[in-house]
Amino acid sequence: MTPTDAITLKINSYMDTLNDAVKVPDFSITTGEDELNDLNRRVMSVSMTDNRGFEADQVVISVDDTDGEVQLPKRGTKLAVSMGWKGEALIYKGLYIVDEISHKGPPDRLDITASSADFRAEFNVKREVSWHDVTVGRVVSAIAHRYGLKAQISEMLMDIEIDHADQTQESDMSFLTR
């Protein structure tokens, strides 16, 4: 073995040890079955916010657009996001709907903001509803059913009686949180 081969072998051994010790983040962003290969290659960062309660989770994908050639997903596009570590199975983090695309720079960077639920239309509709002689559980279930969702409510709250409550020019989300 030549001295160069011995040094190369040592360097490769060191790099293998380093790769085992240091985890490198990895991700995948797809629209349905299509992986967004060009977009994925240009990603500078992916940040995810896991919100509590009625606020939608959010993902922000920052993309390098110094050449102005990025093919962006349209507003309303559904993105499936998976995250994890290189060399390991990625963990599916959910389906996100593109809400907004903004430009920053220089250098040119595009931020794609997507939410886990589409709060752009239906959830923000102002309604006029009067609730009489119902339980909190019944109100929550009725509103959840309107959106094709399954109600989740604690046993402590579900049987609380409501004599009368008016939802006057108020969205369902606003009404549920007051």
C-alpha positions, 0 to 999 in steps of 0.5 A: 500500500502506498502512502497516498493509499494509506492516507486516503484510507484513513480519511475515508475511515474518518469521514465514515465515522463523522457521517455516523456521528453527525445527522444531516437533515433531509426533506421531501416536498411533493404535490400528490404523486409528483416530487417537485425536483427542481424546487427541492434542489433550490430549497435553502430552508424549511421551517415548520410551526406546529400551532395549538388549538384552532390555529393551522400549522404552517410551513415556510419553504425558502427557495433560491431564485437568483436566476429567476427560473423557479417554477412555483406551485400556485396558490391553493396547491396541496404540498405533502411535506416529509422531514427527517435525516439523510439515510433514514426513512422520512416522517410524513408531516402532513398536507399543506395548502399554499397560501402565499409566495413572497420575494426577499432579497437580494440575493433573490429568495422566494418564501412559500408559506403553506398552512395545514388547513385551508382557512382562506374561505369557508372558515372565515365566513361570517354567520348569523346563528342562534343556539338555544338549549344545547350543549357545548358538545352539540354546538362543536359537533354541528360546526365540525360537521359543517366542514366535514370534520370530526369534533374532539371535545373534552368530557368536562366541557361537552355536557355544559348547557347553553341556554342561549348564544348568538353568533352574529356576523362572526366566523365559526372559528371566532365563535368557537374560541370565545 
